[in-house]
Amino acid sequence: MKPLRQVGTDQGALTEEEMRYVDRRVVETVRPLLVGRKLLPVLNLNNAGIFNVRGYHESDMSQATISRYGKTPMRDRVELALFDVEVPVISKDYQLNWRDVISSRNGGIPLDIRSAENAGRQVAEEEDRLILSGEHVGFPALGIDGLCSAAGNNINGGTWPTNVIADVSEAIAELEADGHYGPNYALICLSSQYATLRTLVANTSTFLFEVIAKMVPGGIFVSDNLYPAGGSQASGAASALVIELQEDNFELVVGRDVSTYTYQDEDMNLAGKVYEVVTPRIKRADSICDIQTVTLV
């Protein structure tokens, strides 16, 4: 008979090798889903205990002067408006059954971690919704702004694919009017919107997405985690974004990258959590143009 102090050790906490396996599989599941991280440069904090980070909205100085001797009538400074952003924890719990752990250890089969991978997908989707959309109706997010909710420019979109070239061109013109001259623009749209770009341009063998790609060299990014302020993606309410990809415009603040945590619960199962500590920080809202109320044919 096993000594009492050893009862439960064969289905106890995961070994270091098992933990590495869970971490690796969760990260492999999550990474391809993170559209927002392809757009925002990452700023790493030195620990996950930081609750808020400070940002600055920058205002232009006064107009330059033209004079014979270069006299400067005013030495003003760039105005920096302070703002604070919450750095939240995004997390999802999962469970590994103790019998599956024993079966894996004694049967030589891989540990069944589908629940951990699924939890990772939920975290990835929530991160992308926070980055791309920010807080909106039906999505409480501690008042944090994403690209869409912070957009400093907007235009009324037309019907896609008919008006998509004109809409993207007008959005770029709005950014240029605010001093964002690219050329590294990017388009973010829903999968249903991108589907309309698989249309051939009349009397050519060129697809619409090929034309748009030349207008936005930063890339076309597709995500169904893009919601307007009203929280609806219905035809007539959906948005698409054109942004200028530049480090000074926005960034993703990371206190803790995607991680897992496990402990044994009262039923001998392994309770787990996939979590991260991240927040978008939008510094130049006028580098984002929201193409509003896009309708589809």
C-alpha positions in Angstrom: 0.0 0.0 0.0 1.3 3.5 -0.9 2.2 5.6 2.1 -0.4 8.3 2.8 2.0 11.2 2.0 2.4 9.8 -1.5 -1.3 9.4 -2.4 -2.2 11.6 -5.4 1.4 12.3 -6.5 0.9 10.3 -9.7 -1.8 12.7 -10.9 -0.5 15.8 -9.2 1.0 19.0 -10.6 2.3 18.8 -14.2 6.0 18.0 -14.6 8.3 20.6 -16.1 8.3 18.8 -19.4 4.5 18.6 -19.4 4.2 22.3 -18.6 6.6 23.2 -21.5 4.4 21.0 -23.8 1.2 22.9 -22.7 2.9 26.3 -23.1 4.3 25.5 -26.5 1.0 24.2 -27.9 -1.0 27.1 -26.5 1.5 29.6 -28.0 1.4 27.8 -31.4 -2.4 28.0 -31.3 -2.5 31.7 -30.3 0.2 33.3 -32.5 -1.5 33.0 -35.9 -4.7 34.5 -34.6 -3.2 37.7 -33.3 -3.9 40.3 -36.1 -3.4 43.3 -33.9 0.1 42.4 -33.0 1.1 42.5 -36.7 0.0 46.2 -36.6 1.2 47.6 -33.3 4.8 47.7 -32.2 5.3 46.1 -28.8 6.5 47.9 -25.7 7.5 45.5 -22.9 7.0 46.6 -19.3 9.4 45.3 -16.7 6.7 43.4 -14.8 3.0 42.4 -14.8 2.2 44.3 -11.7 1.8 47.7 -13.4 -1.9 48.7 -13.5 -1.6 51.8 -15.6 0.7 53.4 -18.2 0.9 57.0 -19.1 0.7 58.3 -22.7 0.9 61.6 -24.4 -1.2 63.2 -27.1 1.0 65.4 -29.1 -0.1 68.8 -30.5 1.8 70.8 -33.2 3.9 73.8 -32.5 3.0 77.2 -33.9 3.6 78.0 -37.6 7.2 78.4 -38.8 8.2 81.9 -40.1 9.9 83.2 -43.2 12.3 86.1 -42.6 15.5 87.6 -44.0 17.7 86.9 -41.0 16.0 83.9 -39.4 14.6 85.8 -36.5 12.3 83.6 -34.3 9.4 85.5 -32.8 8.2 82.6 -30.7 9.9 79.7 -29.0 7.0 77.5 -28.1 7.1 73.8 -27.1 5.2 70.8 -28.4 2.1 70.5 -26.2 1.8 67.0 -24.6 -1.6 66.1 -23.2 -1.3 63.4 -20.6 -3.5 60.4 -20.4 -3.5 57.1 -18.5 -4.4 53.7 -19.9 -5.4 50.6 -17.8 -3.2 47.5 -18.3 -5.7 44.7 -17.9 -5.4 40.9 -17.5 -7.0 38.9 -20.3 -7.6 35.4 -19.2 -9.6 32.2 -19.7 -9.7 29.1 -17.4 -9.5 25.5 -18.5 -9.2 22.1 -16.9 -7.1 18.9 -17.4 -8.7 15.8 -16.0 -6.5 13.9 -13.6 -7.2 10.6 -15.3 -6.1 12.0 -18.7 -2.8 13.0 -17.1 -2.2 9.5 -15.7 -3.2 8.0 -19.0 -0.7 10.2 -20.8 2.1 9.4 -18.3 1.6 5.6 -18.4 0.4 5.1 -21.9 2.9 7.1 -23.8 0.3 9.2 -25.5 0.3 13.0 -25.8 -1.5 14.8 -23.1 -5.0 15.9 -24.2 -4.8 19.7 -24.0 -7.6 20.7 -26.4 -9.3 22.7 -23.6 -6.0 24.7 -23.0 -5.7 25.4 -26.7 -9.3 26.5 -26.9 -8.8 28.8 -23.9 -5.8 30.3 -25.7 -8.0 31.0 -28.7 -10.5 32.8 -26.5 -7.7 35.0 -25.1 -6.4 35.7 -28.6 -9.8 36.8 -29.8 -10.3 39.0 -26.8 -6.9 40.7 -27.3 -7.6 41.3 -31.0 -11.0 42.8 -30.2 -9.5 45.1 -27.6 -6.7 46.2 -30.0 -8.8 46.6 -33.1 -12.1 47.9 -31.6 -11.6 49.0 -28.0 -14.5 49.4 -25.7 -17.9 49.5 -27.4 -21.5 48.7 -26.9 -21.7 45.1 -25.5 -18.0 44.9 -24.9 -16.9 46.4 -21.6 -13.1 46.9 -21.5 -12.2 49.3 -18.7 -12.7 52.3 -21.0 -9.7 51.3 -23.1 -9.6 52.6 -26.6 -8.6 50.5 -29.6 -7.9 51.6 -33.1 -11.6 51.9 -34.1 -12.9 53.6 -30.9 -9.9 56.1 -30.9 -10.1 56.9 -34.7 -9.5 60.6 -35.1 -10.7 60.6 -38.7 -13.8 59.1 -40.3 -15.6 59.1 -43.6 -18.9 57.6 -44.8 -18.2 54.5 -46.8 -20.2 53.4 -49.8 -21.2 50.0 -51.2 -18.3 47.5 -51.6 -16.9 46.4 -54.0 -18.3 49.3 -56.2 -16.9 52.1 -54.0 -14.0 50.4 -52.2 -11.3 52.1 -54.3 -12.8 55.5 -53.7 -13.4 54.9 -50.0 -9.8 53.8 -49.4 -8.5 56.7 -51.5 -10.6 59.2 -49.5 -9.5 57.7 -46.2 -5.8 58.1 -47.2 -6.5 61.7 -48.2 -8.0 62.3 -44.7 -4.8 61.0 -43.1 -2.6 63.0 -45.4 -4.6 66.2 -44.5 -3.4 65.6 -40.9 0.2 65.1 -41.8 0.3 61.3 -42.1 1.9 60.9 -45.5 2.7 57.2 -45.2 3.5 55.4 -47.4 3.1 52.5 -45.0 -0.7 52.5 -44.9 -2.7 49.4 -44.0 -6.3 48.4 -44.4 -8.2 46.4 -41.7 -11.5 44.9 -42.8 -14.0 42.1 -42.0 -13.8 38.8 -43.8 -17.2 39.6 -45.5 -15.7 42.9 -46.7 -12.5 41.2 -48.0 -14.6 38.7 -49.9 -15.9 41.5 -52.1 -12.3 42.3 -53.0 -11.9 39.0 -54.7 -13.8 40.5 -57.6 -12.1 41.2 -61.0 -11.7 44.8 -62.1 -13.9 45.3 -65.1 -12.3 44.2 -68.4 -9.1 43.1 -66.7 -7.6 40.0 -65.1 -6.7 42.0 -62.0 -8.5 41.4 -58.7 -9.6 44.3 -56.6 -7.5 43.2 -53.6 -4.4 43.6 -55.9 -5.3 47.2 -56.7 -6.0 48.0 -53.0 -2.7 46.3 -52.0 -0.8 48.9 -54.1 -2.7 51.7 -52.3 -1.9 50.3 -48.8 1.7 48.9 -48.9 1.5 48.1 -45.2 -0.9 45.3 -46.0 -4.5 44.2 -45.9 -5.5 42.6 -42.6 -8.7 40.6 -42.1 -10.3 40.2 -38.7 -13.9 39.7 -37.6 -12.9 41.2 -34.2 -13.4 44.7 -35.7 -16.5 46.4 -34.3 -17.7 50.0 -34.6 -18.7 52.0 -31.5 -22.2 50.7 -31.8 -21.0 47.2 -31.6 -22.8 46.0 -34.8 -21.2 44.4 -37.8 -24.5 44.3 -39.7 -24.6 45.7 -43.3 -24.9 49.4 -43.1 -23.2 49.6 -39.7 -19.8 47.9 -40.3 -16.5 49.7 -40.3 -13.2 49.3 -42.0 -10.0 51.1 -41.0 -7.1 52.7 -42.9 -4.2 53.4 -40.6 -0.6 54.7 -41.0 1.8 52.1 -39.6 4.3 54.1 -37.6 5.8 53.5 -34.1 4.9 57.0 -32.9 1.2 56.5 -33.7 0.3 53.6 -31.4 1.8 50.6 -29.6 0.9 47.5 -27.7 2.0 47.6 -24.0 2.8 44.1 -22.7 3.3 43.4 -19.0 3.1 39.6 -19.5 3.0 37.8 -22.8 0.7 34.8 -23.3 1.3 32.4 -20.4 -0.3 29.4 -18.6 -0.8 28.6 -15.0 -1.9 25.3 -13.4 -2.8 24.0 -9.9 -4.5 20.9 -8.6 -8.1 21.5 -7.4 -10.1 19.7 -4.8 -11.3 17.1 -7.3 -7.7 16.2 -8.2 -8.0 17.7 -11.6 -5.6 20.3 -12.9 -7.2 23.7 -13.1 -5.4 25.9 -15.6 -5.5 29.5 -16.9 -4.3 31.1 -20.1 -3.6 34.7 -19.4 -1.7 37.8 -20.5 -1.3 41.4 -19.4 -1.6 43.8 -22.4 -3.2 47.0 -23.6 -3.1 49.2 -26.7 -1.9 52.7 -26.3 -3.1 55.1 -29.0 -0.9 58.2 -29.2 -2.0 59.8 -32.5 -5.6 59.2 -33.1 -5.5 61.2 -36.4 -3.3 58.4 -37.9 -6.5 56.3 -38.0 -9.4 56.7 -40.4 -12.7 54.9 -39.8 -14.6 54.0 -43.0 -18.0 53.9 -41.5 -21.3 52.3 -42.5 -19.8 50.1 -45.2 -22.5 48.2 -47.1 -22.0 45.1 -49.3 -23.6 44.1 -52.5 
